[in-house]
Amino acid sequence: MMKNRDAAHRINRHRPLRVAALAVAALAATLTVAGCASLPSPKELDSQAAAMIKAAFRDEGIAKVDRIQQDLAQSACSSDKMPSPETMQKIMQEAMATVKYPAAGAFLGDWREGEKLAQAGRGMTWTDKTTDPKSNGAQCYNCHQIGKAEISYGTIGPSLYQYGKLRGVSDPNSPAAEPILKYTWAKIWNSNAYMACSGMPRFGHAKLLDEEQIRHVMALLLDPKSPVNTQ
C-alpha cells in the first residue's frame, strides 16, 4: 500500500509539469499554424525572389542585367514544375518561328573552321570586349562527342560522331538530304524548335554564332569529307 501511495504521489507531483508542457506545445502549434497562414503566397515569393536576383546583378562589361530577363521558354523550363503539354507546344512553335535558314540554301561551310569552333569555348563573358559572334566559339565538345581524334568531350548531349553518315547524307546538295539539313540547322539556331526545354544553347537565336559560323559547324557534322563522317 505504501508503495502505491508513493507512486501516486510521484505521479501527482509531476502532473503540473506535464500539463504545462502540453499547454506550451499546444500554443506553439497554434502559433505555427497562424504563422503559416500569414506567409506570402507562391506568387509573392516568386516576385520577391525575382527582385532579389535583379538587385544582386549589375552591368559588367558586355554582360548586361537584361540577361536575367526570361522569355517563355526560360521561365517555363526553369520552373520547379514540368510545363504543361500546351506550354511545351507553344515553346516549340515560338522557337521554330525564330529560325532563319541560310540564304540560297547554302547550309554547309568549311568543316575545318567548324572543328575550330567546336573546340573553342570563348565568348559572351563580362571580360570579353565585344558581343560580335565572330569572337565566340561553339563549345560543342563541352557536351558532345564529335570527331574521333578528340578524346576529351562531354556526355550531357548525345554523340555526334558520324552524324551525317548515320543519317545517310552522302550528297548534301541532293533533295534527299534537305530534311536533315534543315532539321540540324534549326536545332543549332534554336534548340527548342524540336524539343522544349532543351539544354542546348540557342546559338542563332541568342546571337552566340552568326550564319557563317553555323554553316561551318554544319559542315563539320554533315560534310561527307569531314573526319566526323570519314573516320
C-alpha positions as CSV (number, residue, x, y, z in Angstrom):
1,M,0.0,0.0,0.0
2,M,2.8,2.4,0.9
3,K,4.4,1.7,-2.4
4,N,1.2,2.5,-4.2
5,R,0.8,5.8,-2.3
6,D,4.4,6.7,-3.2
7,A,3.8,6.0,-6.8
8,A,0.6,8.1,-6.8
9,H,2.5,11.0,-5.1
10,R,5.2,10.9,-7.7
11,I,2.6,11.0,-10.5
12,N,0.7,13.8,-8.9
13,R,3.9,15.8,-8.2
14,H,4.9,15.8,-11.9
15,R,1.4,16.3,-13.3
16,P,1.6,20.2,-13.3
17,L,4.8,20.0,-15.4
18,R,3.2,17.7,-17.9
19,V,0.2,19.9,-18.1
20,A,2.4,23.0,-18.6
21,A,4.4,21.2,-21.3
22,L,1.2,20.2,-23.1
23,A,0.0,23.8,-22.9
24,V,3.3,25.1,-24.4
25,A,3.2,22.5,-27.2
26,A,-0.4,23.5,-28.0
27,L,0.5,27.2,-28.0
28,A,3.5,26.5,-30.3
29,A,1.3,24.6,-32.7
30,T,-1.3,27.4,-32.7
31,L,1.4,30.0,-33.4
32,T,2.9,27.8,-36.2
33,V,-0.5,27.5,-37.9
34,A,-1.1,31.2,-37.5
35,G,2.4,31.9,-38.9
36,C,1.9,29.6,-41.9
37,A,-1.4,31.3,-42.6
38,S,0.4,34.7,-42.8
39,L,3.2,33.6,-45.1
40,P,3.4,35.2,-48.6
41,S,1.7,33.4,-51.4
42,P,3.8,31.5,-54.0
43,K,3.3,34.3,-56.5
44,E,4.5,36.9,-53.9
45,L,7.5,34.7,-53.1
46,D,8.4,34.4,-56.8
47,S,8.1,38.2,-57.1
48,Q,10.4,38.7,-54.1
49,A,12.9,36.2,-55.5
50,A,12.9,37.9,-58.8
51,A,13.6,41.3,-57.1
52,M,16.4,39.8,-55.1
53,I,18.0,38.3,-58.2
54,K,17.7,41.6,-60.1
55,A,19.2,43.5,-57.1
56,A,22.1,41.0,-57.0
57,F,23.3,41.6,-60.6
58,R,24.8,44.7,-62.3
59,D,26.1,45.6,-65.7
60,E,29.7,44.5,-66.1
61,G,31.4,45.0,-69.4
62,I,29.4,43.4,-72.2
63,A,27.3,41.4,-69.7
64,K,24.2,43.4,-69.0
65,V,21.5,42.9,-66.4
66,D,18.9,42.3,-69.2
67,R,20.3,38.8,-69.5
68,I,18.3,37.8,-66.5
69,Q,15.0,38.7,-68.2
70,Q,13.4,35.4,-69.1
71,D,11.3,34.6,-72.2
72,L,8.5,32.0,-72.1
73,A,10.9,29.0,-72.7
74,Q,13.4,30.1,-70.0
75,S,10.7,30.9,-67.5
76,A,8.7,27.7,-68.0
77,C,11.7,25.4,-68.2
78,S,13.4,26.8,-65.1
79,S,10.2,26.3,-63.0
80,D,10.1,23.6,-60.3
81,K,7.2,22.0,-62.3
82,M,7.2,20.5,-65.7
83,P,5.5,22.8,-68.2
84,S,2.1,21.6,-69.5
85,P,1.9,19.9,-72.9
86,E,0.2,23.1,-74.2
87,T,3.1,25.3,-73.0
88,M,5.7,23.0,-74.4
89,Q,4.0,23.0,-77.7
90,K,3.9,26.8,-77.7
91,I,7.6,26.9,-76.8
92,M,8.5,24.8,-79.8
93,Q,6.2,26.8,-82.1
94,E,7.7,30.1,-81.0
95,A,11.2,28.7,-81.3
96,M,10.6,27.4,-84.8
97,A,9.3,30.8,-85.8
98,T,12.7,32.4,-84.9
99,V,14.7,30.1,-87.2
100,K,16.4,31.9,-90.1
101,Y,17.6,29.5,-92.8
102,P,20.7,30.4,-94.8
103,A,20.5,32.4,-97.9
104,A,20.3,30.5,-101.2
105,G,20.2,27.2,-99.3
106,A,23.9,27.3,-98.6
107,F,23.8,25.1,-95.5
108,L,27.5,24.0,-95.4
109,G,30.7,25.9,-94.9
110,D,34.2,24.6,-94.1
111,W,34.4,21.7,-91.7
112,R,37.9,22.8,-90.7
113,E,36.5,26.0,-89.4
114,G,33.7,24.1,-87.8
115,E,36.2,22.0,-85.9
116,K,37.9,25.1,-84.6
117,L,34.6,26.4,-83.4
118,A,33.7,23.1,-81.8
119,Q,36.9,23.2,-79.8
120,A,36.5,26.9,-78.8
121,G,34.7,27.8,-75.6
122,R,35.3,31.5,-75.5
123,G,32.7,34.2,-75.7
124,M,30.0,36.3,-74.0
125,T,31.7,36.8,-70.7
126,W,32.0,40.1,-69.0
127,T,35.7,40.2,-69.7
128,D,35.2,39.9,-73.5
129,K,35.4,43.2,-75.4
130,T,32.6,42.7,-77.9
131,T,29.3,40.9,-78.3
132,D,30.1,40.2,-82.0
133,P,29.6,36.4,-82.5
134,K,32.8,36.2,-84.6
135,S,34.6,36.4,-81.3
136,N,32.8,33.3,-79.9
137,G,33.3,29.6,-80.0
138,A,30.6,27.0,-80.3
139,Q,31.8,24.9,-77.3
140,C,30.4,21.7,-78.9
141,Y,32.9,19.3,-77.2
142,N,31.7,20.5,-73.8
143,C,28.6,18.4,-74.3
144,H,29.1,16.1,-77.3
145,Q,31.5,13.5,-78.8
146,I,32.1,14.7,-82.4
147,G,35.4,13.9,-84.0
148,K,37.2,10.6,-83.3
149,A,40.5,12.4,-82.8
150,E,39.2,14.3,-79.8
151,I,39.3,12.1,-76.6
152,S,38.1,14.8,-74.2
153,Y,34.4,15.6,-74.5
154,G,31.2,15.9,-72.5
155,T,28.4,13.4,-72.4
156,I,25.5,15.7,-71.5
157,G,24.4,15.6,-75.1
158,P,24.3,12.7,-77.5
159,S,27.3,11.6,-79.5
160,L,27.5,13.4,-82.9
161,Y,30.2,11.1,-84.2
162,Q,29.4,10.1,-87.8
163,Y,26.4,12.4,-87.6
164,G,25.9,12.8,-91.4
165,K,26.9,9.2,-92.3
166,L,24.4,7.6,-89.9
167,R,21.7,9.8,-91.4
168,G,22.5,8.8,-95.0
169,V,23.8,12.2,-96.1
170,S,26.2,11.2,-98.9
171,D,25.4,14.3,-101.1
172,P,24.4,17.4,-99.1
173,N,23.2,19.1,-102.3
174,S,20.6,16.4,-103.1
175,P,16.9,16.9,-102.4
176,A,17.0,13.8,-100.2
177,A,19.5,15.5,-97.8
178,E,17.4,18.6,-97.4
179,P,15.2,17.5,-94.4
180,I,18.2,16.5,-92.2
181,L,20.0,19.7,-93.2
182,K,17.0,21.9,-92.3
183,Y,16.5,19.9,-89.0
184,T,20.1,20.3,-88.0
185,W,20.2,24.0,-88.9
186,A,17.0,24.7,-86.9
187,K,18.4,22.7,-83.9
188,I,21.6,24.7,-83.8
189,W,19.7,28.0,-84.4
190,N,17.1,27.5,-81.7
191,S,17.3,24.1,-79.9
192,N,13.8,24.5,-78.5
193,A,12.4,24.2,-82.0
194,Y,12.2,20.4,-81.7
195,M,12.4,19.8,-78.0
196,A,11.0,22.3,-75.5
197,C,13.4,22.9,-72.6
198,S,16.4,21.6,-74.5
199,G,19.6,22.2,-72.6
200,M,21.5,23.1,-75.8
201,P,22.3,26.8,-76.3
202,R,20.2,28.7,-78.8
203,F,23.1,29.7,-80.9
204,G,21.5,31.6,-83.7
205,H,18.5,33.0,-81.8
206,A,20.7,34.2,-78.9
207,K,23.3,35.6,-81.4
208,L,26.0,33.4,-80.0
209,L,27.1,32.4,-83.5
210,D,26.4,34.1,-86.8
211,E,25.2,32.4,-90.0
212,E,28.7,31.8,-91.4
213,Q,29.8,30.1,-88.2
214,I,26.7,27.9,-88.1
215,R,27.4,26.9,-91.7
216,H,30.9,25.8,-90.6
217,V,29.5,23.7,-87.7
218,M,27.0,22.2,-90.1
219,A,29.9,21.2,-92.4
220,L,31.7,19.5,-89.5
221,L,28.6,17.4,-88.8
222,L,27.3,16.8,-92.4
223,D,30.1,17.2,-95.0
224,P,30.9,13.7,-96.2
225,K,34.6,14.8,-96.3
226,S,34.6,15.8,-92.6
227,P,36.6,13.4,-90.4
228,V,33.4,13.1,-88.4
229,N,32.0,11.1,-91.2
230,T,35.1,9.5,-92.8
231,Q,36.8,8.1,-89.7
